[in-house]
């Protein structure tokens, strides 16, 4: 598994591009996302990077009832409303 995000060709005619993410990034134990076009792979990469934990730069941040939490390191932040 990679230690960082990457886009690469797969050789599969149905999904010729893939975006891999770092080990431990997602709870689904997957290694990445298959994409039908290069443009979709770039958009997917942007979405994944936006969900990356700002503390450990490894895990995926998931929304909670009060803010967000990283599944890899346990960091969290609580939303405050005025």
C-alpha positions as CSV (number, residue, x, y, z in Angstrom):
1,X,0.0,0.0,0.0
2,X,1.0,3.5,-0.6
3,X,2.0,6.1,2.0
4,X,0.3,8.8,0.0
5,X,-2.4,9.5,-2.6
6,X,-1.8,8.7,-6.2
7,X,-3.5,8.4,-9.6
8,X,-2.5,5.7,-11.9
9,X,-3.7,3.6,-15.0
10,X,-5.2,0.2,-14.2
11,X,-5.3,-1.5,-17.6
12,X,-9.0,-2.3,-17.0
13,X,-11.0,-1.0,-20.0
14,X,-14.1,-0.3,-17.9
15,X,-12.2,1.7,-15.2
16,X,-8.9,2.7,-16.8
17,X,-7.9,5.0,-13.9
18,X,-7.6,4.5,-10.1
19,X,-6.9,6.8,-7.2
20,X,-5.1,5.0,-4.4
21,X,-5.1,6.3,-0.8
22,X,-2.7,5.8,2.1
23,X,-2.8,2.7,4.2
24,X,-5.3,3.3,7.1
25,X,-7.1,6.1,5.3
26,X,-10.5,4.5,5.2
27,X,-12.4,2.1,7.4
28,X,-13.5,0.1,4.4
29,X,-10.0,-1.6,4.2
30,X,-9.9,-0.7,0.5
31,X,-6.9,0.7,-1.3
32,X,-8.6,3.2,-3.5
33,X,-11.3,4.2,-6.0
34,X,-11.7,3.0,-9.6
35,X,-12.6,5.7,-12.1
36,X,-13.8,5.7,-15.7
37,X,-12.0,8.9,-16.8
38,X,-8.9,10.8,-15.9
39,X,-11.1,13.8,-15.1
40,X,-13.1,11.7,-12.6
41,X,-9.9,10.5,-11.0
42,X,-8.7,14.1,-10.5
43,X,-12.0,15.1,-9.0
44,X,-12.0,12.0,-6.7
45,X,-8.4,12.8,-5.6
46,X,-9.6,16.3,-4.6
47,X,-12.5,14.9,-2.6
48,X,-10.3,12.4,-0.8
49,X,-7.7,15.0,0.1
50,X,-10.4,17.3,1.5
51,X,-11.4,14.4,3.8
52,X,-7.8,13.8,5.1
53,X,-7.2,14.5,8.8
54,X,-5.4,17.8,9.3
55,X,-3.7,16.4,12.4
56,X,-2.2,13.1,11.4
57,X,-2.4,13.5,7.6
58,X,-3.2,9.8,7.4
59,X,-6.8,9.0,8.3
60,X,-10.2,9.9,6.8
61,X,-12.2,12.5,8.7
62,X,-15.8,11.5,9.2
63,X,-18.7,13.7,10.3
64,X,-20.2,13.3,13.7
65,X,-23.3,14.8,15.4
66,X,-21.1,17.6,16.8
67,X,-18.3,18.0,14.3
68,X,-15.7,15.6,12.9
69,X,-13.4,12.8,14.0
70,X,-10.4,11.0,12.5
71,X,-10.7,7.2,12.4
72,X,-7.0,6.8,12.4
73,X,-5.7,9.0,15.2
74,X,-8.9,9.9,17.1
75,X,-8.5,13.6,16.6
76,X,-11.7,15.5,16.6
77,X,-13.2,19.0,16.5
78,X,-16.6,20.2,17.6
79,X,-18.6,22.7,15.7
80,X,-19.8,25.7,17.6
81,X,-22.9,27.6,16.6
82,X,-23.6,31.2,17.6
